[in-house]
C-alpha cells in the first residue's frame, strides 16, 4: 500500500482549503467563538482542526471513507488483518475486546490479577467473571512480572470453559510476557488471546524491541499511541487477525462504548504517526534505543541509583524488556520513590512516569535527544546530592504476595452495583469490597470490587497513602472509610 498517504490528514487539509463551514457542532466554529484568554493558552490551531467527523470532514454517509482507508493503512503497516481507531483511549478498546470475546460467556475470561484498572472497569461494565492468573512475584523487590506460559497453562487447566485469555504485555515497567508461547497454549484449545499492549505501539517498527503481539500470534491487540508513539492523549488502535474473534461483534461492542463525537484531531494524529513510522520509524527508534542505553549507563553512575535490567529478566522474571523504560531503584539513598518523584517535580520541573515505595520510572521516547537526556541526568544527580538532607520516608507496610492476592467472592459487577455501605477502614477486614482502590500510576488495582478485604492490604494502602501513594479513585479520599457490600 502507498504509505506516503495520510487520508485523514489530507481530508482535513482539503476541508480548510475549501473553506467549509458547518452550522453544526462543534459550537466554537473553528475557534471563532473561543474566549481570547483560552486562545492565549491553547492557541487557535487546535480549534481550527476540531471539526465534525461525519457531516464535516466527511459527508453524512462517510462516502469519502477517510477513516476506513486510514485504518487499512495502519493494519498494513503493522501486519494485522484489520485495525480500528479509537478516540476514547485503550480503556475503551480493551473493554470492547473483552466483551466481544467473553460477553455473555459463563466460563469467564482468564485475566492477570495485576491488570490495569481499565480492565477491571470492563469486568464491572460487562459482568464477565474474571478467572485470575496469579502474577509471578519478586518478593525481595515487591514487584510483579507478566504471567509465564506455565501460569497461563495452569489457569486453562483450572478453567477450561473460559472464553479466552487476556494478557498485559508490556507492563508499565516495560517487562514483557512470552506472548508467542502463550498464544500457542490458547490456540491449542481453540481459544483467542487478547493482548493489552497499551505500552507497545512502537514495537512493530524496530527489531531490537520486544516481540509485537500480532507477530506473536495474538488475535486482538490494543495499543495506546499516545504512550509510546506520537498521538494525542486518548489515541488508541486495536488490531485483529485470525478467525477466533468475530470482527463484526468486536466492532459492535466498540460502537456501544464509543463516543458518537470522535475527535478528528486524534484520528488525524494516528494517521500521521503511522506514516511517520513506516517512513522513519526504524531510524528514529534505533536512535532512541542508543540514547536509552547511554542514559542507563550514565544514570547507573549516580550514587544510590540502581538501574534495573537483568533483575527483570530470567526464568522467574520477565521474558523480555523494553529498554526505553528506565526503571530506577532509589532505596539505597534512604528515601522513597515518592520522595524522589516530588523532589524532581518541585526542584527540577521534571515529571517521572511512575513512582512507588522504592522506585521511579523514566519513560523515554524517540522524541527525546541528548538535551532531554542531559536534563534528566542533571536532575537525578542534583536529587542524589539532596537526599542527605531529606527525612527518611514514612513506612509503607508491604504485604506478602499471598496477602496481596485477595479472594474473589462476588462478581465485580454485582459488588459494584449492589447495595453498599461505608465502614471504618480498621473494621473493613472480612468485608467484600464494593470499590476498586488503585495506586496510580501505574493504575493496577490493589482492591477489586467483589474481593474479600484483609488487614494486610488495608494497612498497605493506608500507610502508602501517608507515604505519598496516589489513590485517586477512593470513595473516601482519606481512606478512613471503605465502601463495602452491605
C-alpha positions as a Markdown table, in Angstrom:
| # | Residue | x | y | z |
|---|---|---|---|---|
| 1 | Unk | 0.0 | 0.0 | 0.0 |
| 2 | Unk | 1.1 | 3.6 | -0.5 |
| 3 | Unk | 2.2 | 4.7 | 2.9 |
| 4 | Unk | 3.1 | 8.2 | 1.7 |
| 5 | Unk | -0.7 | 8.9 | 2.0 |
| 6 | Unk | -2.5 | 10.0 | 5.2 |
| 7 | Unk | -6.2 | 10.0 | 4.2 |
| 8 | Unk | -7.4 | 11.7 | 7.4 |
| 9 | Unk | -4.8 | 14.4 | 7.4 |
| 10 | Unk | -5.3 | 15.0 | 3.7 |
| 11 | Unk | -9.0 | 15.3 | 4.2 |
| 12 | Unk | -8.6 | 17.8 | 6.9 |
| 13 | Unk | -6.3 | 19.9 | 4.7 |
| 14 | Unk | -8.9 | 19.8 | 2.0 |
| 15 | Unk | -11.6 | 20.9 | 4.4 |
| 16 | Unk | -9.7 | 24.1 | 5.1 |
| 17 | Unk | -8.7 | 24.7 | 1.5 |
| 18 | Unk | -12.4 | 24.5 | 0.5 |
| 19 | Unk | -13.2 | 26.9 | 3.3 |
| 20 | Unk | -16.0 | 24.7 | 4.6 |
| 21 | Unk | -18.3 | 26.0 | 7.4 |
| 22 | Unk | -20.7 | 24.0 | 9.4 |
| 23 | Unk | -23.9 | 25.1 | 11.1 |
| 24 | Unk | -23.5 | 22.1 | 13.3 |
| 25 | Unk | -21.2 | 21.0 | 16.2 |
| 26 | Unk | -18.7 | 21.9 | 17.4 |
| 27 | Unk | -20.2 | 25.2 | 18.6 |
| 28 | Unk | -16.9 | 27.1 | 18.8 |
| 29 | Unk | -16.9 | 27.2 | 14.9 |
| 30 | Unk | -13.2 | 26.5 | 14.3 |
| 31 | Unk | -12.3 | 28.8 | 17.2 |
| 32 | Unk | -14.4 | 31.8 | 16.2 |
| 33 | Unk | -16.3 | 31.7 | 19.5 |
| 34 | Unk | -13.5 | 30.8 | 21.8 |
| 35 | Unk | -12.6 | 33.3 | 24.6 |
| 36 | Unk | -9.3 | 35.1 | 24.0 |
| 37 | Unk | -8.0 | 34.0 | 27.4 |
| 38 | Unk | -8.4 | 30.4 | 26.3 |
| 39 | Unk | -6.7 | 31.1 | 22.9 |
| 40 | Unk | -3.8 | 32.7 | 24.7 |
| 41 | Unk | -3.1 | 29.4 | 26.4 |
| 42 | Unk | -4.2 | 26.8 | 23.8 |
| 43 | Unk | -3.7 | 28.7 | 20.6 |
| 44 | Unk | -6.1 | 28.9 | 17.7 |
| 45 | Unk | -4.9 | 25.8 | 15.8 |
| 46 | Unk | -6.5 | 23.1 | 18.0 |
| 47 | Unk | -9.9 | 24.6 | 17.5 |
| 48 | Unk | -9.2 | 25.1 | 13.7 |
| 49 | Unk | -8.6 | 21.4 | 13.4 |
| 50 | Unk | -11.6 | 20.4 | 15.6 |
| 51 | Unk | -14.3 | 19.6 | 13.1 |
| 52 | Unk | -17.2 | 17.2 | 12.9 |
| 53 | Unk | -16.1 | 13.8 | 11.6 |
| 54 | Unk | -19.3 | 12.8 | 9.7 |
| 55 | Unk | -21.1 | 15.7 | 8.2 |
| 56 | Unk | -18.0 | 17.8 | 8.3 |
| 57 | Unk | -14.7 | 16.2 | 7.4 |
| 58 | Unk | -16.6 | 13.5 | 5.5 |
| 59 | Unk | -20.3 | 13.6 | 4.4 |
| 60 | Unk | -23.0 | 12.0 | 6.5 |
| 61 | Unk | -22.7 | 8.7 | 4.5 |
| 62 | Unk | -18.9 | 8.7 | 5.1 |
| 63 | Unk | -18.6 | 8.2 | 1.4 |
| 64 | Unk | -15.0 | 9.5 | 1.4 |
| 65 | Unk | -14.0 | 6.6 | 3.5 |
| 66 | Unk | -11.2 | 8.6 | 5.0 |
| 67 | Unk | -11.2 | 6.7 | 8.3 |
| 68 | Unk | -11.6 | 3.3 | 6.7 |
| 69 | Unk | -8.6 | 3.9 | 4.4 |
| 70 | Unk | -6.5 | 5.2 | 7.3 |
| 71 | Unk | -7.3 | 2.1 | 9.3 |
| 72 | Unk | -6.4 | -0.2 | 6.3 |
| 73 | Unk | -3.0 | 1.6 | 6.0 |
| 74 | Unk | -2.5 | 1.1 | 9.8 |
| 75 | Unk | -3.2 | -2.6 | 9.6 |
| 76 | Unk | -0.9 | -3.0 | 6.6 |
| 77 | Unk | 1.9 | -1.1 | 8.4 |
| 78 | Unk | 1.9 | -3.5 | 11.4 |
| 79 | Unk | 0.9 | -6.7 | 9.7 |
| 80 | Unk | -2.6 | -7.1 | 11.1 |
| 81 | Unk | -5.7 | -8.1 | 9.2 |
| 82 | Unk | -7.7 | -5.1 | 10.5 |
| 83 | Unk | -7.2 | -2.0 | 12.6 |
| 84 | Unk | -9.7 | 0.2 | 14.3 |
| 85 | Unk | -9.1 | 3.7 | 15.6 |
| 86 | Unk | -10.5 | 4.8 | 19.0 |
| 87 | Unk | -10.6 | 8.4 | 20.4 |
| 88 | Unk | -11.5 | 7.1 | 23.8 |
| 89 | Unk | -8.2 | 5.5 | 24.7 |
| 90 | Unk | -7.2 | 1.9 | 25.2 |
| 91 | Unk | -9.6 | 1.7 | 28.1 |
| 92 | Unk | -12.5 | 1.6 | 25.6 |
| 93 | Unk | -10.6 | -0.6 | 23.2 |
| 94 | Unk | -9.7 | -3.3 | 25.7 |
| 95 | Unk | -13.2 | -3.3 | 27.1 |
| 96 | Unk | -14.7 | -3.8 | 23.6 |
| 97 | Unk | -12.3 | -6.8 | 23.1 |
| 98 | Unk | -13.2 | -8.3 | 26.4 |
| 99 | Unk | -16.9 | -8.0 | 25.6 |
| 100 | Unk | -16.5 | -9.4 | 22.1 |
| 101 | Unk | -14.7 | -12.5 | 23.4 |
| 102 | Unk | -16.3 | -13.2 | 26.7 |
| 103 | Unk | -19.5 | -11.1 | 26.9 |
| 104 | Unk | -22.4 | -13.4 | 27.9 |
| 105 | Unk | -20.0 | -16.3 | 28.5 |
| 106 | Unk | -20.5 | -18.4 | 31.7 |
| 107 | Unk | -16.9 | -19.5 | 31.6 |
| 108 | Unk | -15.4 | -16.1 | 32.2 |
| 109 | Unk | -12.1 | -14.8 | 30.9 |
| 110 | Unk | -8.5 | -15.5 | 32.0 |
| 111 | Unk | -7.1 | -12.3 | 33.3 |
| 112 | Unk | -3.8 | -11.5 | 35.1 |
| 113 | Unk | -4.6 | -10.1 | 38.6 |
| 114 | Unk | -2.1 | -7.3 | 38.1 |
| 115 | Unk | -4.1 | -5.8 | 35.2 |
| 116 | Unk | -4.8 | -2.1 | 34.7 |
| 117 | Unk | -8.0 | -0.6 | 36.2 |
| 118 | Unk | -9.5 | -0.2 | 32.7 |
| 119 | Unk | -9.7 | -4.0 | 32.6 |
| 120 | Unk | -11.4 | -4.1 | 36.0 |
| 121 | Unk | -13.8 | -1.4 | 34.6 |
| 122 | Unk | -14.5 | -3.8 | 31.8 |
| 123 | Unk | -15.4 | -6.5 | 34.2 |
| 124 | Unk | -17.7 | -4.2 | 36.1 |
| 125 | Unk | -19.4 | -2.9 | 33.0 |
| 126 | Unk | -19.8 | -6.3 | 31.3 |
| 127 | Unk | -20.4 | -8.7 | 34.2 |
| 128 | Unk | -17.7 | -11.0 | 32.9 |
| 129 | Unk | -16.4 | -13.4 | 35.6 |
| 130 | Unk | -12.6 | -12.9 | 36.0 |
| 131 | Unk | -10.5 | -16.1 | 36.2 |
| 132 | Unk | -7.4 | -14.6 | 37.8 |
| 133 | Unk | -3.9 | -15.6 | 36.6 |
| 134 | Unk | -1.7 | -15.2 | 39.7 |
| 135 | Unk | 1.3 | -12.9 | 38.9 |
| 136 | Unk | 4.9 | -14.0 | 39.4 |
| 137 | Unk | 6.4 | -12.1 | 42.3 |
| 138 | Unk | 9.8 | -10.8 | 43.1 |
| 139 | Unk | 9.3 | -10.8 | 46.8 |
| 140 | Unk | 12.6 | -9.0 | 47.6 |
| 141 | Unk | 11.7 | -6.1 | 45.3 |
| 142 | Unk | 7.9 | -6.3 | 45.8 |
| 143 | Unk | 7.5 | -6.3 | 42.0 |
| 144 | Unk | 5.2 | -8.5 | 39.8 |
| 145 | Unk | 6.1 | -9.9 | 36.4 |
| 146 | Unk | 3.9 | -10.8 | 33.5 |
| 147 | Unk | 2.5 | -14.3 | 33.6 |
| 148 | Unk | 4.6 | -17.2 | 32.4 |
| 149 | Unk | 3.3 | -19.7 | 29.8 |
| 150 | Unk | 3.2 | -22.2 | 32.7 |
| 151 | Unk | 0.9 | -20.0 | 34.8 |
| 152 | Unk | -1.4 | -19.5 | 31.8 |
| 153 | Unk | -1.5 | -23.2 | 31.1 |
| 154 | Unk | -2.3 | -23.9 | 34.8 |
| 155 | Unk | -5.2 | -21.3 | 34.6 |
| 156 | Unk | -6.6 | -23.0 | 31.5 |
| 157 | Unk | -6.4 | -26.4 | 33.3 |
| 158 | Unk | -8.4 | -24.9 | 36.2 |
| 159 | Unk | -10.9 | -23.0 | 34.0 |
| 160 | Unk | -11.2 | -24.9 | 30.7 |
| 161 | Unk | -14.5 | -23.3 | 29.8 |
| 162 | Unk | -13.1 | -19.7 | 29.9 |
| 163 | Unk | -13.9 | -17.9 | 26.6 |
| 164 | Unk | -10.3 | -16.7 | 26.1 |
| 165 | Unk | -7.3 | -15.1 | 27.8 |
| 166 | Unk | -6.2 | -11.5 | 28.2 |
| 167 | Unk | -2.5 | -10.8 | 28.7 |
| 168 | Unk | -1.0 | -7.5 | 29.6 |
| 169 | Unk | 2.4 | -7.0 | 27.9 |
| 170 | Unk | 4.5 | -4.9 | 28.2 |
| 171 | Unk | 3.8 | -4.0 | 31.8 |
| 172 | Unk | 4.1 | -0.3 | 32.8 |
| 173 | Unk | 7.7 | -1.2 | 33.8 |
| 174 | Unk | 8.5 | -2.4 | 30.3 |
| 175 | Unk | 8.6 | -6.1 | 31.2 |
| 176 | Unk | 7.1 | -8.5 | 28.7 |
| 177 | Unk | 5.5 | -11.9 | 28.6 |
| 178 | Unk | 6.4 | -14.8 | 26.3 |
| 179 | Unk | 3.4 | -14.0 | 24.0 |
| 180 | Unk | 4.3 | -16.5 | 21.3 |
| 181 | Unk | 4.2 | -19.5 | 23.7 |
| 182 | Unk | 1.1 | -18.2 | 25.5 |
| 183 | Unk | -0.7 | -17.7 | 22.1 |
| 184 | Unk | 0.2 | -21.4 | 21.2 |
| 185 | Unk | -1.3 | -22.6 | 24.5 |
| 186 | Unk | -4.5 | -20.6 | 23.9 |
| 187 | Unk | -4.8 | -21.7 | 20.3 |
| 188 | Unk | -4.3 | -25.4 | 21.1 |
| 189 | Unk | -7.6 | -25.1 | 23.0 |
| 190 | Unk | -9.2 | -23.1 | 20.1 |
| 191 | Unk | -9.4 | -20.0 | 22.3 |
| 192 | Unk | -8.4 | -16.4 | 21.5 |
| 193 | Unk | -5.7 | -14.3 | 23.1 |
| 194 | Unk | -6.3 | -10.6 | 23.7 |
| 195 | Unk | -3.2 | -8.6 | 24.4 |
| 196 | Unk | -3.4 | -5.3 | 26.3 |
| 197 | Unk | -0.3 | -3.8 | 24.6 |
| 198 | Unk | -1.1 | -0.2 | 25.6 |
| 199 | Unk | 2.7 | 0.4 | 26.2 |
| 200 | Unk | 3.7 | -1.2 | 22.9 |
| 201 | Unk | 2.5 | 0.9 | 20.0 |
| 202 | Unk | 6.1 | 1.3 | 18.8 |
| 203 | Unk | 7.1 | -2.4 | 18.9 |
| 204 | Unk | 6.3 | -3.3 | 15.3 |
| 205 | Unk | 8.8 | -0.7 | 14.0 |
| 206 | Unk | 12.2 | -2.0 | 15.2 |
| 207 | Unk | 13.6 | -5.5 | 15.6 |
| 208 | Unk | 15.5 | -4.7 | 18.8 |
| 209 | Unk | 12.3 | -4.0 | 20.6 |
| 210 | Unk | 10.3 | -6.8 | 22.2 |
| 211 | Unk | 8.1 | -9.0 | 20.0 |
| 212 | Unk | 5.0 | -7.3 | 18.6 |
| 213 | Unk | 1.8 | -9.1 | 19.8 |
| 214 | Unk | 0.5 | -9.6 | 16.2 |
| 215 | Unk | 3.8 | -11.3 | 15.2 |
| 216 | Unk | 3.5 | -13.5 | 18.3 |
| 217 | Unk | 0.0 | -14.7 | 17.2 |
| 218 | Unk | -2.4 | -12.5 | 19.2 |
| 219 | Unk | -5.9 | -12.4 | 18.0 |
| 220 | Unk | -6.6 | -8.9 | 19.3 |
| 221 | Unk | -4.1 | -6.4 | 20.3 |
| 222 | Unk | -4.8 | -3.0 | 21.8 |
| 223 | Unk | -2.2 | -0.2 | 21.8 |
| 224 | Unk | -2.1 | 3.4 | 23.1 |
| 225 | Unk | -0.4 | 5.5 | 20.5 |
| 226 | Unk | -0.2 | 8.4 | 23.0 |
| 227 | Unk | 2.0 | 6.4 | 25.4 |
| 228 | Unk | 5.0 | 5.4 | 23.2 |
| 229 | Unk | 4.1 | 6.9 | 19.9 |
| 230 | Unk | 3.2 | 10.5 | 18.9 |
| 231 | Unk | -0.5 | 10.6 | 19.0 |
| 232 | Unk | -2.7 | 12.8 | 21.2 |
| 233 | Unk | -3.9 | 11.6 | 24.6 |
| 234 | Unk | -6.8 | 9.1 | 24.1 |
| 235 | Unk | -5.5 | 8.0 | 20.7 |
| 236 | Unk | -5.8 | 4.2 | 20.6 |
| 237 | Unk | -5.8 | 1.4 | 18.0 |
| 238 | Unk | -6.9 | -2.2 | 18.3 |
| 239 | Unk | -5.7 | -4.7 | 15.8 |
| 240 | Unk | -7.3 | -8.0 | 14.8 |
| 241 | Unk | -6.2 | -11.1 | 12.9 |
| 242 | Unk | -7.4 | -14.7 | 12.5 |
| 243 | Unk | -10.9 | -16.1 | 12.8 |
| 244 | Unk | -11.2 | -16.7 | 16.6 |
| 245 | Unk | -12.7 | -13.3 | 17.2 |
| 246 | Unk | -15.8 | -12.1 | 15.4 |
| 247 | Unk | -14.8 | -8.8 | 13.8 |
| 248 | Unk | -18.4 | -7.7 | 13.4 |
| 249 | Unk | -19.1 | -8.4 | 17.0 |
| 250 | Unk | -16.0 | -6.6 | 18.1 |
| 251 | Unk | -17.0 | -3.6 | 16.0 |
| 252 | Unk | -20.5 | -3.6 | 17.5 |
| 253 | Unk | -19.1 | -3.8 | 21.1 |
| 254 | Unk | -16.8 | -0.9 | 20.4 |
| 255 | Unk | -19.8 | 1.1 | 18.9 |
| 256 | Unk | -21.7 | 0.5 | 22.1 |
| 257 | Unk | -18.9 | 2.1 | 24.1 |
| 258 | Unk | -17.6 | 4.6 | 21.6 |
| 259 | Unk | -18.4 | 8.3 | 21.6 |
| 260 | Unk | -20.7 | 9.5 | 18.8 |
| 261 | Unk | -18.5 | 12.6 | 18.6 |
| 262 | Unk | -15.0 | 11.3 | 17.8 |
| 263 | Unk | -12.2 | 13.9 | 17.8 |
| 264 | Unk | -10.9 | 14.4 | 14.3 |
| 265 | Unk | -7.5 | 15.7 | 15.6 |
| 266 | Unk | -7.0 | 12.3 | 17.4 |
| 267 | Unk | -7.8 | 10.4 | 14.3 |
| 268 | Unk | -5.6 | 12.5 | 12.1 |
| 269 | Unk | -2.6 | 12.3 | 14.5 |
| 270 | Unk | -2.9 | 8.4 | 14.5 |
| 271 | Unk | -2.9 | 8.5 | 10.7 |
| 272 | Unk | 0.1 | 10.8 | 10.5 |
| 273 | Unk | 2.0 | 8.8 | 13.1 |
| 274 | Unk | 1.6 | 5.6 | 11.1 |
| 275 | Unk | 3.0 | 7.3 | 8.0 |
| 276 | Unk | 6.0 | 8.7 | 10.0 |
| 277 | Unk | 6.7 | 5.2 | 11.5 |
| 278 | Unk | 6.7 | 3.5 | 8.1 |
| 279 | Unk | 8.9 | 6.1 | 6.6 |
| 280 | Unk | 11.3 | 6.8 | 9.5 |
| 281 | Unk | 10.4 | 4.6 | 12.4 |
| 282 | Unk | 13.3 | 2.2 | 12.3 |
| 283 | Unk | 15.8 | 5.1 | 12.2 |
| 284 | Unk | 14.1 | 7.1 | 15.0 |
| 285 | Unk | 13.6 | 4.1 | 17.3 |
| 286 | Unk | 17.2 | 2.9 | 16.7 |
| 287 | Unk | 18.5 | 6.3 | 17.8 |
| 288 | Unk | 16.1 | 6.2 | 20.8 |
| 289 | Unk | 17.5 | 2.8 | 21.8 |
| 290 | Unk | 21.1 | 4.0 | 21.5 |
| 291 | Unk | 20.2 | 7.0 | 23.7 |
| 292 | Unk | 18.4 | 4.8 | 26.2 |
| 293 | Unk | 21.5 | 2.5 | 26.6 |
| 294 | Unk | 23.7 | 5.6 | 27.1 |
| 295 | Unk | 21.3 | 7.0 | 29.6 |
| 296 | Unk | 21.2 | 3.7 | 31.5 |
| 297 | Unk | 24.9 | 3.7 | 31.8 |
| 298 | Unk | 25.1 | 7.4 | 32.9 |
| 299 | Unk | 22.3 | 7.1 | 35.4 |
| 300 | Unk | 23.8 | 4.0 | 37.0 |
| 301 | Unk | 26.9 | 6.0 | 37.9 |
| 302 | Unk | 24.8 | 8.3 | 40.2 |
| 303 | Unk | 25.3 | 7.1 | 43.8 |
| 304 | Unk | 22.3 | 5.5 | 45.3 |
| 305 | Unk | 20.6 | 4.7 | 42.0 |
| 306 | Unk | 20.3 | 1.2 | 40.7 |
| 307 | Unk | 19.1 | 0.9 | 37.1 |
| 308 | Unk | 17.1 | -2.4 | 36.9 |
| 309 | Unk | 17.6 | -4.5 | 33.8 |
| 310 | Unk | 19.0 | -8.0 | 34.3 |
| 311 | Unk | 17.0 | -8.2 | 37.6 |
| 312 | Unk | 13.8 | -8.0 | 35.5 |
| 313 | Unk | 14.7 | -10.9 | 33.1 |
| 314 | Unk | 15.1 | -14.6 | 33.6 |
| 315 | Unk | 13.3 | -17.8 | 34.3 |
| 316 | Unk | 11.3 | -16.4 | 37.3 |
| 317 | Unk | 11.1 | -12.9 | 35.8 |
| 318 | Unk | 10.0 | -11.5 | 32.5 |
| 319 | Unk | 10.6 | -12.9 | 29.0 |
| 320 | Unk | 11.8 | -9.6 | 27.5 |
| 321 | Unk | 12.2 | -5.9 | 28.3 |
| 322 | Unk | 11.5 | -2.6 | 26.5 |
| 323 | Unk | 14.7 | -0.7 | 27.4 |
| 324 | Unk | 13.1 | 2.6 | 26.6 |
| 325 | Unk | 11.5 | 2.2 | 30.1 |
| 326 | Unk | 14.2 | 3.3 | 32.6 |
| 327 | Unk | 13.3 | 1.8 | 35.9 |
| 328 | Unk | 15.5 | 3.0 | 38.8 |
| 329 | Unk | 15.6 | 1.7 | 42.4 |
| 330 | Unk | 16.4 | 4.5 | 44.7 |
| 331 | Unk | 16.1 | 2.7 | 48.1 |
| 332 | Unk | 19.9 | 2.8 | 48.7 |
| 333 | Unk | 19.6 | 6.6 | 49.2 |
| 334 | Unk | 17.4 | 6.0 | 52.2 |
| 335 | Unk | 14.5 | 7.8 | 50.5 |
| 336 | Unk | 11.4 | 6.5 | 48.7 |
| 337 | Unk | 10.3 | 6.8 | 45.0 |
| 338 | Unk | 7.5 | 9.0 | 46.2 |
| 339 | Unk | 10.0 | 11.5 | 47.7 |
| 340 | Unk | 12.2 | 11.4 | 44.5 |
| 341 | Unk | 9.1 | 12.0 | 42.4 |
| 342 | Unk | 8.1 | 15.0 | 44.4 |
| 343 | Unk | 11.6 | 16.5 | 44.7 |
| 344 | Unk | 12.2 | 16.2 | 40.9 |
| 345 | Unk | 8.9 | 17.9 | 40.1 |
| 346 | Unk | 9.3 | 20.7 | 42.7 |
| 347 | Unk | 13.1 | 21.4 | 42.2 |
| 348 | Unk | 13.8 | 20.4 | 38.6 |
| 349 | Unk | 10.4 | 20.7 | 36.9 |
| 350 | Unk | 10.9 | 17.0 | 35.8 |
| 351 | Unk | 7.9 | 14.6 | 36.0 |
| 352 | Unk | 8.6 | 10.8 | 36.0 |
| 353 | Unk | 6.3 | 8.1 | 34.6 |
| 354 | Unk | 5.5 | 6.5 | 37.9 |
| 355 | Unk | 6.9 | 6.1 | 41.5 |
| 356 | Unk | 6.4 | 3.6 | 44.3 |
| 357 | Unk | 7.9 | 2.9 | 47.7 |
| 358 | Unk | 11.4 | 2.4 | 46.3 |
| 359 | Unk | 11.4 | 3.1 | 42.5 |
| 360 | Unk | 10.9 | 5.8 | 39.9 |
| 361 | Unk | 10.4 | 5.2 | 36.2 |
| 362 | Unk | 11.5 | 7.5 | 33.3 |
| 363 | Unk | 9.8 | 6.6 | 30.1 |
| 364 | Unk | 11.9 | 7.5 | 27.0 |
| 365 | Unk | 10.5 | 8.3 | 23.6 |
| 366 | Unk | 12.0 | 8.6 | 20.1 |
| 367 | Unk | 11.3 | 12.3 | 20.6 |
| 368 | Unk | 14.0 | 12.5 | 23.3 |
| 369 | Unk | 17.5 | 13.6 | 22.5 |
| 370 | Unk | 20.8 | 14.4 | 24.2 |
| 371 | Unk | 19.4 | 17.7 | 25.6 |
| 372 | Unk | 16.5 | 16.0 | 27.3 |
| 373 | Unk | 18.7 | 13.1 | 28.5 |
| 374 | Unk | 21.2 | 15.6 | 29.9 |
| 375 | Unk | 18.4 | 17.3 | 31.7 |
| 376 | Unk | 17.2 | 14.0 | 33.3 |
| 377 | Unk | 20.8 | 13.1 | 34.4 |
| 378 | Unk | 21.4 | 16.5 | 35.9 |
| 379 | Unk | 18.1 | 16.4 | 37.8 |
| 380 | Unk | 18.8 | 13.0 | 39.2 |
| 381 | Unk | 22.3 | 13.9 | 40.2 |
| 382 | Unk | 21.0 | 17.0 | 42.0 |
| 383 | Unk | 18.4 | 14.9 | 43.7 |
| 384 | Unk | 21.0 | 12.4 | 44.8 |
| 385 | Unk | 23.0 | 15.2 | 46.5 |
| 386 | Unk | 19.9 | 16.5 | 48.1 |
| 387 | Unk | 19.0 | 13.1 | 49.7 |
| 388 | Unk | 21.3 | 13.7 | 52.6 |
| 389 | Unk | 19.0 | 16.4 | 53.9 |
| 390 | Unk | 15.7 | 14.6 | 53.2 |
| 391 | Unk | 14.0 | 13.0 | 56.1 |
| 392 | Unk | 13.5 | 9.2 | 56.0 |
| 393 | Unk | 10.2 | 8.3 | 54.3 |
| 394 | Unk | 7.2 | 7.2 | 56.3 |
| 395 | Unk | 7.0 | 3.4 | 56.5 |
| 396 | Unk | 4.9 | 1.6 | 53.8 |
| 397 | Unk | 3.8 | -1.7 | 55.3 |
| 398 | Unk | 4.2 | -4.2 | 52.4 |
| 399 | Unk | 2.0 | -7.3 | 52.4 |
| 400 | Unk | 3.3 | -10.6 | 51.2 |
| 401 | Unk | 2.3 | -11.9 | 47.7 |
| 402 | Unk | -0.1 | -14.3 | 49.4 |
| 403 | Unk | -1.7 | -11.5 | 51.5 |
| 404 | Unk | -2.0 | -9.3 | 48.4 |
| 405 | Unk | -3.9 | -11.9 | 46.5 |
| 406 | Unk | -7.4 | -11.3 | 47.8 |
| 407 | Unk | -10.1 | -13.8 | 47.4 |
| 408 | Unk | -12.8 | -13.1 | 44.8 |
| 409 | Unk | -16.2 | -13.9 | 46.4 |
| 410 | Unk | -18.6 | -11.9 | 44.1 |
| 411 | Unk | -18.7 | -10.8 | 40.5 |
| 412 | Unk | -17.1 | -7.3 | 40.3 |
| 413 | Unk | -20.3 | -6.0 | 38.7 |
| 414 | Unk | -22.5 | -7.3 | 41.5 |
| 415 | Unk | -20.3 | -5.9 | 44.2 |
| 416 | Unk | -20.0 | -2.5 | 42.4 |
| 417 | Unk | -23.7 | -2.0 | 41.6 |
| 418 | Unk | -25.3 | -3.8 | 44.6 |
| 419 | Unk | -26.3 | -2.2 | 48.0 |
| 420 | Unk | -23.2 | -0.7 | 49.6 |
| 421 | Unk | -22.2 | 1.0 | 52.9 |
| 422 | Unk | -19.2 | 2.8 | 54.2 |
| 423 | Unk | -17.4 | 1.2 | 57.1 |
| 424 | Unk | -14.3 | 2.3 | 59.1 |
| 425 | Unk | -11.2 | 1.1 | 57.4 |
| 426 | Unk | -10.0 | -0.6 | 60.6 |
| 427 | Unk | -13.2 | -2.6 | 60.7 |
| 428 | Unk | -13.3 | -3.5 | 56.9 |
| 429 | Unk | -11.3 | -6.7 | 57.0 |
| 430 | Unk | -13.5 | -9.6 | 56.2 |
| 431 | Unk | -15.9 | -7.4 | 54.2 |
| 432 | Unk | -16.5 | -7.6 | 50.5 |
| 433 | Unk | -15.1 | -4.5 | 48.6 |
| 434 | Unk | -17.6 | -2.5 | 46.6 |
| 435 | Unk | -14.9 | -0.1 | 45.1 |
| 436 | Unk | -11.6 | -0.5 | 43.4 |
| 437 | Unk | -8.6 | 1.0 | 45.1 |
| 438 | Unk | -5.8 | 1.8 | 42.7 |
| 439 | Unk | -2.3 | 3.3 | 43.2 |
| 440 | Unk | -1.9 | 5.5 | 40.1 |
| 441 | Unk | 0.2 | 5.3 | 38.1 |
| 442 | Unk | 0.6 | 2.5 | 37.1 |
| 443 | Unk | -3.1 | 2.0 | 37.7 |
| 444 | Unk | -3.1 | -1.6 | 38.9 |
| 445 | Unk | -5.9 | -2.0 | 41.5 |
| 446 | Unk | -4.9 | -3.4 | 44.8 |
| 447 | Unk | -8.5 | -4.0 | 45.6 |
| 448 | Unk | -11.1 | -5.1 | 43.0 |
| 449 | Unk | -14.9 | -5.0 | 43.7 |
| 450 | Unk | -16.0 | -8.4 | 44.9 |
| 451 | Unk | -12.8 | -9.2 | 46.7 |
| 452 | Unk | -12.6 | -10.1 | 50.4 |
| 453 | Unk | -10.6 | -7.4 | 52.2 |
| 454 | Unk | -7.9 | -8.3 | 54.8 |
| 455 | Unk | -5.9 | -6.3 | 57.3 |
| 456 | Unk | -2.6 | -6.6 | 55.5 |
| 457 | Unk | -3.9 | -4.9 | 52.3 |
| 458 | Unk | -5.7 | -2.2 | 54.2 |
| 459 | Unk | -2.6 | -1.4 | 56.2 |
| 460 | Unk | -0.6 | -1.3 | 53.0 |
| 461 | Unk | -2.9 | 1.2 | 51.4 |
| 462 | Unk | -3.3 | 3.4 | 54.4 |
| 463 | Unk | 0.4 | 3.5 | 55.1 |
| 464 | Unk | 1.1 | 4.0 | 51.4 |
| 465 | Unk | -1.3 | 6.9 | 51.2 |
| 466 | Unk | 0.6 | 8.6 | 54.1 |
| 467 | Unk | 3.9 | 7.9 | 52.3 |
| 468 | Unk | 2.8 | 9.5 | 49.1 |
| 469 | Unk | 1.0 | 6.8 | 47.2 |
| 470 | Unk | -1.7 | 8.4 | 44.9 |
| 471 | Unk | -5.1 | 6.7 | 45.3 |
| 472 | Unk | -7.4 | 8.7 | 43.0 |
| 473 | Unk | -10.4 | 6.5 | 43.0 |
| 474 | Unk | -11.2 | 6.3 | 46.7 |
| 475 | Unk | -14.7 | 6.8 | 47.9 |
| 476 | Unk | -13.1 | 8.4 | 51.0 |
| 477 | Unk | -10.0 | 10.4 | 49.9 |
| 478 | Unk | -8.5 | 10.0 | 53.4 |
| 479 | Unk | -9.2 | 6.2 | 53.4 |
| 480 | Unk | -10.7 | 6.4 | 56.9 |
| 481 | Unk | -13.6 | 4.5 | 55.5 |
| 482 | Unk | -14.0 | 1.9 | 52.7 |
| 483 | Unk | -17.0 | 1.2 | 50.5 |
| 484 | Unk | -18.1 | -2.4 | 51.0 |
| 485 | Unk | -21.1 | -4.6 | 50.1 |
| 486 | Unk | -23.9 | -4.0 | 52.5 |
